[in-house]
Amino acid sequence: KGGGGAALAGDTTLHVTLEADGSDEWRLDDVAEAIRAGGVGIIPTDSRYAFVVDLESRDGVQTLYDLKGAKDYKPMSILCAGFSDIDRYTQGFPDNVVAGRQQPFKLARKCLPGPYTFILNAGKDMPKVCLLDPRSKSKNCKARKTVGVRVPSHPVTAALLRRLERPLLCGSVPNLDESHDDDIQDPVSMLDEYERRGLAFLVDCGVMRNPASTVIDLSKGTPKLVRRGAGDASMWVDDDDDPTLSSDDEAWGF
């Protein structure tokens, strides 16, 4: 998608259009400021458009859940700039080696950046998820035991993460038009749906048609296929292994 710039949609949403190759990444400066202020927005990734928010913004996390319509404490993922973020917020990749395969860390180095989500055990720096308990109108906080981690290869995502000091908490934007293929996402439809529901910004790289990421669970050591997606899973599991989840909604945070 070409040209464009930044504009306010309706009363609140900052609508920023960028080239998909990130050649005009300077337009992301206002988006980074909105994130630092706790705003929840939508950005492109190398798989799908995703809701994102500052990892440590409790109010922002609540807004993300509200926009997504998700139940409390559904699985969450973080978008990382690189392996240093993964090392800080998780316990890292397991050391065990499956017969005939390389160590998980070496395999991950071959996959990332790319359309993979790895479920790892959360580290001590991973913030608790704090959401409003509707029964008491108070904050209910729970520690995350596992978290999905992503290092996207999309140039715009990478450029935004370089502007920030920590990863972004994220969840994929659901399909809004049942008449279209599930893999097609139109940012104009997203703006219509969410601009008056608390969406702070939308980074628009045009209509995207990408499958979701491939999800590999490494939290118990041995690689377990959760979802087949855009990334090649063959280096992690056998081709005939069945995924444990087939619904994107069940694994929305990944």
C-alpha positions as CSV (number, residue, x, y, z in Angstrom):
1,K,0.0,0.0,0.0
2,G,1.5,3.3,-0.9
3,G,1.6,6.9,0.3
4,G,-0.6,8.0,3.0
5,G,0.6,9.2,6.4
6,A,-1.1,9.7,9.7
7,A,-4.7,10.8,10.3
8,L,-7.2,10.7,13.1
9,A,-10.1,8.4,12.4
10,G,-13.3,9.5,14.0
11,D,-12.5,11.1,17.3
12,T,-9.7,9.0,18.7
13,T,-8.0,6.5,16.4
14,L,-4.7,7.4,14.8
15,H,-4.7,5.8,11.3
16,V,-1.2,5.5,9.9
17,T,-0.6,4.1,6.4
18,L,2.8,2.7,5.6
19,E,4.6,0.9,2.8
20,A,4.8,-2.8,3.5
21,D,8.5,-2.8,3.1
22,G,8.9,-0.3,5.9
23,S,10.6,2.3,3.7
24,D,8.7,5.1,5.5
25,E,9.0,3.7,9.0
26,W,9.5,7.3,10.4
27,R,5.7,7.4,10.3
28,L,5.7,5.0,13.3
29,D,7.0,7.7,15.7
30,D,3.5,8.7,16.8
31,V,2.5,5.1,17.1
32,A,5.4,4.4,19.5
33,E,4.3,7.4,21.6
34,A,0.7,6.0,21.7
35,I,2.0,2.7,22.9
36,R,4.2,4.3,25.6
37,A,1.0,6.1,26.8
38,G,-0.8,2.7,27.2
39,G,-2.8,2.8,24.0
40,V,-4.0,-0.4,22.3
41,G,-3.8,-0.6,18.6
42,I,-3.5,-2.8,15.5
43,I,-0.4,-3.5,13.6
44,P,0.6,-5.9,10.8
45,T,2.8,-8.9,11.4
46,D,4.3,-11.5,9.1
47,S,1.2,-13.7,9.8
48,R,-1.9,-11.6,10.6
49,Y,-2.8,-8.2,11.9
50,A,-2.6,-8.1,15.7
51,F,-3.9,-6.1,18.6
52,V,-0.8,-4.8,20.6
53,V,-0.3,-3.0,23.8
54,D,2.6,-2.2,26.1
55,L,3.6,-5.3,28.1
56,E,3.3,-3.5,31.4
57,S,0.2,-1.4,30.9
58,R,-2.5,-2.9,33.1
59,D,-5.2,-0.7,31.8
60,G,-4.1,-1.4,28.3
61,V,-4.2,-5.1,28.8
62,Q,-7.8,-4.8,30.0
63,T,-8.7,-2.8,26.9
64,L,-7.1,-5.4,24.7
65,Y,-9.2,-8.1,26.3
66,D,-12.3,-6.0,25.9
67,L,-11.6,-5.3,22.2
68,K,-10.9,-9.0,21.6
69,G,-14.0,-10.1,23.5
70,A,-11.8,-12.8,25.1
71,K,-12.4,-14.4,28.5
72,D,-10.0,-13.6,31.3
73,Y,-6.5,-15.0,31.2
74,K,-6.7,-16.6,27.7
75,P,-3.2,-17.4,26.3
76,M,-1.1,-14.4,25.5
77,S,1.9,-13.8,23.2
78,I,4.6,-11.2,23.1
79,L,6.2,-9.7,20.0
80,C,9.9,-9.5,20.5
81,A,12.6,-7.6,18.7
82,G,15.1,-10.5,19.1
83,F,16.4,-13.3,21.3
84,S,17.5,-10.9,24.0
85,D,13.8,-10.1,24.7
86,I,13.0,-13.9,24.8
87,D,15.9,-14.5,27.3
88,R,14.6,-11.7,29.6
89,Y,10.9,-12.5,29.7
90,T,11.0,-16.3,29.5
91,Q,13.1,-19.2,30.9
92,G,14.5,-19.7,27.4
93,F,14.5,-22.7,25.1
94,P,14.9,-26.1,26.7
95,D,18.2,-28.0,26.5
96,N,16.9,-31.4,25.7
97,V,17.5,-32.8,22.2
98,V,15.0,-35.0,20.4
99,A,16.7,-37.9,18.7
100,G,17.7,-36.9,15.2
101,R,17.1,-33.2,15.7
102,Q,19.2,-30.2,16.7
103,Q,18.8,-28.4,20.0
104,P,15.7,-26.2,20.2
105,F,17.7,-23.0,20.5
106,K,19.6,-23.8,17.3
107,L,16.4,-24.7,15.5
108,A,14.7,-21.5,16.7
109,R,17.7,-19.5,15.3
110,K,16.8,-21.0,11.9
111,C,13.1,-20.1,12.2
112,L,13.3,-16.6,13.6
113,P,12.5,-14.0,12.5
114,G,9.5,-15.7,10.9
115,P,5.9,-16.8,11.3
116,Y,6.4,-19.0,14.3
117,T,5.1,-18.8,17.9
118,F,7.0,-20.7,20.6
119,I,5.3,-21.4,23.9
120,L,7.9,-21.1,26.6
121,N,7.9,-21.0,30.4
122,A,7.5,-17.4,31.6
123,G,10.5,-15.8,33.3
124,K,10.5,-13.7,36.5
125,D,10.4,-10.4,34.5
126,M,7.1,-11.4,32.7
127,P,4.4,-9.1,34.2
128,K,1.3,-10.6,35.8
129,V,-1.9,-10.3,33.8
130,C,-4.2,-7.9,35.7
131,L,-7.8,-7.6,34.6
132,L,-10.9,-6.2,36.1
133,D,-13.0,-8.8,38.0
134,P,-16.6,-7.8,37.1
135,R,-17.9,-9.5,40.3
136,S,-16.0,-7.1,42.6
137,K,-14.9,-4.3,40.3
138,S,-11.4,-4.8,41.5
139,K,-8.2,-5.9,39.7
140,N,-7.6,-9.6,39.7
141,C,-4.0,-10.5,39.0
142,K,-2.5,-13.9,38.0
143,A,1.0,-14.8,37.2
144,R,1.6,-16.3,33.7
145,K,3.3,-19.7,33.7
146,T,3.7,-19.9,30.0
147,V,3.8,-17.4,27.2
148,G,3.9,-17.5,23.4
149,V,6.9,-15.6,21.9
150,R,7.2,-14.3,18.4
151,V,9.9,-12.5,16.4
152,P,8.1,-11.3,13.3
153,S,9.9,-10.8,10.0
154,H,7.6,-8.1,8.8
155,P,9.7,-4.9,8.3
156,V,7.0,-2.6,9.8
157,T,6.7,-4.8,12.9
158,A,10.4,-4.9,13.3
159,A,10.8,-1.2,12.9
160,L,8.2,-0.5,15.6
161,L,9.8,-2.9,18.0
162,R,13.1,-1.2,17.6
163,R,11.5,2.0,18.7
164,L,10.3,0.5,22.0
165,E,12.1,-0.7,25.1
166,R,10.3,-3.9,25.6
167,P,8.1,-6.5,23.8
168,L,4.5,-5.9,22.9
169,L,1.7,-8.0,24.3
170,C,-0.5,-9.2,21.4
171,G,-3.5,-11.1,20.1
172,S,-4.6,-11.6,16.6
173,V,-7.5,-9.6,15.1
174,P,-10.4,-11.9,14.3
175,N,-12.0,-12.3,10.9
176,L,-14.6,-9.6,10.6
177,D,-16.2,-10.6,7.3
178,E,-17.6,-14.1,7.2
179,S,-18.2,-13.7,3.5
180,H,-14.4,-13.6,2.9
181,D,-11.7,-16.1,3.3
182,D,-10.5,-16.3,6.9
183,D,-6.9,-15.4,5.8
184,I,-8.0,-12.1,4.3
185,Q,-7.8,-9.1,6.6
186,D,-8.8,-5.5,5.5
187,P,-7.7,-2.7,7.8
188,V,-10.6,-0.5,6.7
189,S,-13.0,-3.1,8.2
190,M,-11.0,-3.1,11.4
191,L,-11.2,0.6,11.6
192,D,-15.0,0.5,11.2
193,E,-15.3,-2.1,13.9
194,Y,-13.0,-0.8,16.6
195,E,-12.4,3.0,16.2
196,R,-15.2,3.9,18.6
197,R,-14.4,1.1,21.1
198,G,-11.1,2.4,22.4
199,L,-8.7,1.6,19.6
200,A,-5.8,4.1,19.9
201,F,-4.1,3.5,16.5
202,L,-4.1,1.4,13.4
203,V,-1.0,0.8,11.3
204,D,-2.3,0.2,7.8
205,C,-0.2,-1.8,5.3
206,G,-3.2,-2.7,3.1
207,V,-5.2,-5.8,2.8
208,M,-3.2,-8.9,3.9
209,R,-3.8,-12.5,3.1
210,N,-1.6,-14.6,5.4
211,P,-2.2,-17.7,7.4
212,A,-1.7,-17.6,11.2
213,S,1.7,-18.5,12.7
214,T,2.8,-22.1,13.3
215,V,2.7,-22.7,17.1
216,I,5.2,-25.0,18.8
217,D,4.8,-25.7,22.6
218,L,8.2,-26.2,24.2
219,S,7.1,-25.5,27.8
220,K,7.5,-29.2,28.8
221,G,10.7,-29.8,26.8
222,T,9.7,-32.0,24.0
223,P,8.3,-30.0,21.0
224,K,4.5,-30.3,20.7
225,L,2.6,-29.0,17.6
226,V,-0.2,-26.8,18.7
227,R,-1.2,-25.4,15.3
228,R,0.1,-25.8,11.7
229,G,0.4,-22.4,10.1
230,A,2.6,-20.3,7.9
231,G,5.9,-21.7,9.3
232,D,7.3,-25.1,8.3
233,A,6.9,-27.4,11.3
234,S,8.8,-30.3,9.8
235,M,12.1,-29.4,11.6
236,W,10.2,-29.6,15.0
237,V,7.8,-32.5,14.6
238,D,7.0,-35.3,12.2
239,D,4.8,-34.4,9.2
240,D,2.1,-36.8,10.4
241,D,1.8,-35.3,13.9
242,D,-1.6,-33.8,14.5
243,P,-1.9,-30.3,16.1
244,T,-3.6,-30.1,19.5
245,L,-5.7,-27.1,18.5
246,S,-7.3,-26.4,15.1
247,S,-9.3,-23.3,16.1
248,D,-7.5,-19.9,15.9
249,D,-10.0,-18.6,18.5
250,E,-8.9,-21.2,21.0
251,A,-5.3,-20.0,20.6
252,W,-6.0,-16.4,19.9
253,G,-3.0,-15.1,21.8
254,F,-0.6,-17.0,19.8
